[in-house]
Amino acid sequence: MAKIVPLFSSSKGNSYYISGNNEAILVDAGKNCKQLELSLLQNEIDTKTIKGIFITHEHTDHCSALRVFAKRYDLPIYATKGTLDALVNGDKVDRNARLFEIEDEIILGDMAIKRVVTSHDAAQSCGYHITTADNRRCSVITDTGFLTGDALSALKNSNAVVIESNHDVEMLKNGPYPFILKKRVLSPTGHLSNVDCAKVLPELLDSGVTHFVLSHLSQENNTPRIALDTSVSVLNTFGAVRDNDYTIMTAPVETNGKTVIF
């Protein structure tokens, strides 16, 4: 049985637990170590099942628990070379941490994890495509200004996807962010909007994706209801019926016990 447990998802912290039969990984380790441990405990997750931590990029909301958590549980850390360098130079990992560059695909336990190119204003951001022992596949693609060809290919080759639905464009344009930050979010190296996320979902559904987790929602420029309505509306247009043809949820700011079985 393969599953995704969204532990955190927002500009304040991001982390996803993804497991196959008996082994699992974390994608990102935001918040702090105590909060991450509590989230795992609330979901009845044994930390011994975690075989590694895969970091998408070096921004604090994706790695703030990394130094302490990885050291406490003696876990290897995987990321692109650019991200690893940024983590070390930014003093975000212990100097003696077990760091591994992921150039393409890594076999870890009974899971295969493939790097996926994304477009974000970080050193060398990426997403991940995970294949479990029973050949179930999922992709985690967040923090990207647009879906690269690599990202779209990974998403289409999945049973379940964690995909960014960061902001409602009008809320962002009329919201409290300073102009320079609005420009950053809307840029090709910023974040994926609700509309940009929603418009690709019918293509993903047609390719075989049946579980959607909308992630990294802005707390200032979005709401779970708006994000969901935008995606469901587009899928309705293509005749897809929610909870019959597909499932969809928004990843919670903090874990609320929702698990995606894929």
N, C-alpha and C positions, 0 to 999 in steps of 0.2 A: 504493500500500500504506500503510495507516494502522497505527500501532503506539503502544503505551504502554510506557515503560520506567520501572519504579519504581526511583528512585535511592536514596532513603532513606525510611523510614517508621517513626516511633516518637515518643515524647515527647522524644527527643533531636535529632530532625531529620527534615524531610519535604521531598521534592522529586520531581516526576514530569515526565518528558520525553514529550511527545506530538507526534507528527509525522504529516503527510499525505504528499504525494508528495515534495516537495523542501524543505519548510519545516516549522518546528516551534516550539513554545513550551515554556517551563517553567511548571509550576504549583507555586509556592512554591520557596524557596531556603534550606532549613535547613542545618544544619552550618556549616562555614566555607568560604571560597572555595577553599582548597587541596583540601579533601575533595570538594567539588562538582566541581572540575576533574578530580580523579583518577577519580571515579565516571563522568564522561562519557568519559574516556579509556579506562577499562576496558571500556566498552560500545561503543567505537569510534564515538563520536558526535562529529561535527565541530561545534564551537561556532558556526561560521558559519551553520549551519542554523537556529539559534535566533533568532527575530524579536522576542521579547518575554518578559517575566516577569510572570506573573499571580499575585498574592498573595491568599490566602484571608482572612488576618487578621494582625494585628501581633504575635502571640505569637512569642517568640524562636525556637522550634523550626521556624518556618515562614519566617523571614526573616533569620537570622543571617549568611548569606553575601551578602545582597542588596547592601549598600553597596559592597563591593569588587568583586563579580562584575559588577554592572550597569555600574559605572564602567569596569572593565577592558575589557569587550567593547562598551561604548557601547550598552547595551540599554535600551529603554523599559520602564517599570514601570507595570502596570495594576492597579487595585484600586478598591474603592468609595471614596467621598469620606471616610467615617469612618475607613477603614483608612489612606488616604493621609495624613490629618491626624495619625493616631496614629503613623505611621511617621516623619513629619517631626518631630513634637513629642518623640518618643522618641529622636531622633537616630539612627534606624536606616537612613536613606538619606542620600546626599550631598545637600547643599542645592541643588546644581546638576543633580541627576538629572532625567531626562525622565519626569515623572509624568503619568499620564493617568487620569482618572476613568472608570470603566465604569458607566454608568447602566443599560444594558440589554444591547445587543449591539455588538461591535466587529468589523470586518473587518480582519484583519491578514494581509497576503500573500494566500495562497490558503485561509485558514482563517477561519471565523466563530466567535467566542467569545462566549457569552452568560453573563451573571451569573445566579447561582441563589441565592436567599435561604436561609440556614441559621440555626440558633439556637445561638449560642455566646456565652460571656461575654467578648466583645471589642467593639470600637467599632462595627463594622458588618461582621460576617463574611459570607462568601459562598462558594459553590462555583462550578464552571464547567461549562458544556455546550459541547463543541467539535464543530464540523462541518468535515470536511476537504473538499478539492477534489473527491474522488470520492464525496461524500455519505455518508461513514462518520461515525458519531456516537459520542461517548463523554462521560461525565460524571464529574467528580471531586467527591465529596461527603464531606468529612470534618469532624471537629470540630463536631458538632451534637448537641444533646441529644435531638432528635427529628427526623423527616423532615417538613419543612414541605410544604405542598401544592405549592409551586414546585419543591422538591427532588424530590418523588415524580414530578411531571410530567416533569422533565428526565431522571430515571433511566429512566423508561418509554419515553422517546423516544431510546434509546441502543442501540447494538450491544454496547458494552462499558462497564462501570462500575467506578470506584474508589470503594468505599463503606466507611465506617468500621465496624469491628468491634472496638471498643476494649477491652472488659473482660468478664470473666465476673463476674456480679453477686455470687455467693457468694465468689469469691476476693477481690473488692474489699471486701466487708463484713467478711471475716475476715483481711484483709491488713494490711500495716504502715502504710498511710496514716492520718494523723490524721483525726478525725471530720469536721472542717470540710472537708477535701479530699475525703473520701468523699462528703459531702453535695453538694459542687460537681460532682463527676463524675456523680453520679446525677440531677442536677437537669435541668430542661428546657433549660438553657443549658450543659449539660456535654458528655458524650460518649455516643455510641450503643453500647449493649451488644451482645454476641454474639447474644442472643435477639432483640433489636429489629431487628438487621440481618437475621438469618436469616428472620424471619417475613415479610419483604417480598420475598424472593428469588423465590418461586414466581410472584408477581404480575409481577415484572420479567421472568422467563423467559417467561411467557405473552404479554407485550407485545413480545417479540422480542430481549431481551437474551440473549446467548449466552456472554459472557465476564465473569467476576466477579473483581475484585481486592479482597480484604479488607485494609483498611489501618488505619494508626495503632493497631496493637495495643500495649496496655500491656505493658511488660516486667515489671512487678510483679504485675499483676492479670489476666494472660492468657497463653496460649501459642498458637503457631501451630496445634498439633494440636487444642486445645480449640475455637478459633475455626472451623477447618475442619470438625471433626466436628459442631459445632452447625449450621452452614449446610447441610452435605451431608445430615445427618439429616432436616432439614425438607424439602429438595428430594426426598429419597428417598420421603418420605411422599406426595408428589404424583406419584410415578411417574417422576420425571426421573432420567436415567442420566448420571452424571458421565463426561466425555470422549466422550460420544455426543451428548447434548442440550445440554451446556454444558461450559465449562472453568471452573475455580476455582483460585485460588492466594492465598497471603498475601503481601502486599508485604514484602520483607525489610527488616530494620533497616538494612542496607547492601546495596548492589547485589550480586546474585549471578548476573547475566547473564540473568535471566529477562525475556523480552519477550512482550508480548501483542499478537498480530497480530489486528486486527479489521476 
